[in-house]
Amino acid sequence: MPTRPADGSCALSAIICTLDRADSLRRTLETLAAQRVDAPWEVLVVDNGSRDGTGAMVRQLAAAFPVPLRCVDEPVRGLAVARNTALDAARGAALVFLDDDVDLAPGCLAEHARALGRGDVVLTAGRIVPRLPPDAPAFWEAILAEEVGGPTSRYDFGDAPREIVPGGPIPTPFGANMGVVREAARAAGGFRTDLGWGRGVVPGEETALFDRLLAAGGRGLYLPGAVVEHRIESRRTSLAYYARWYRGFGRSTIRLEGWPRGRRIRNAPRELWRALRYRIRGRLLARRDPVRAFRHRRKAYTAEGRFLEAFRR
């Protein structure tokens, strides 16, 4: 690997924003340590107010880590806030954001580094393969096969590299495995702090940023060889968790897109009616066809979130 430039900069920063998940983070760092990139790179952990010794654990690992490993503190809660801190603190020209509960396959970082080093590419999307817990409900595999994103962050569009274009068949990257050119992200204003995990569950801060980058003429690539396995906790395969997530998703759609024709008062009752209709359908199908029932419930939760967003101040 080339020697590190004298100014401390590097080609790539692998970034993990975390909160009170030291054990899971340690496992992710172990898979990061095995990565090989043909350019100087570093790992940056943003500790978003952990109380479980996360910072001490990272600093202990740093002494023997194969590349520079740093931990910076961001006391203001919120994933978007932590990611913006990373935009400022990272030394890499290219950034790869990872979740603290993923295992990186060999070559994952190298795929991102090659694509982001091309000059015309400003964002990259790696494949995210969820690994369900052994106690997941039996029908969850069928649900997962048709889901894109959601609580498991599934992101899999085949084995061939593909272009990501506005309004195209492949959505912009998800936070568990995504890359961006640092200066392009900063010039676009970074991550919106009214979105993202934190005090609330309103996903979409990465979507907002990447939509701006594509609208400005940036190029995005789906990288099938940049693979992570997403370790799914049991709580994420419960209806209660899905309800919470999809209500947040519904709120996010309004913050990203606005109300149709700007008419909040007219559309809010429609969303409530949709939510009730889909809930009834879901209940009727619950025993006979749990997969179809779940599809209706997912739509109901999203509509409920959109309705609730009408009363946001």
Order of alpha helices (4+ residues) and beta strands (2+ residues): beta-alpha-beta-alpha-beta-alpha-beta-beta-alpha-beta-alpha-beta-beta-alpha-beta-beta-alpha-beta-alpha-alpha-alpha
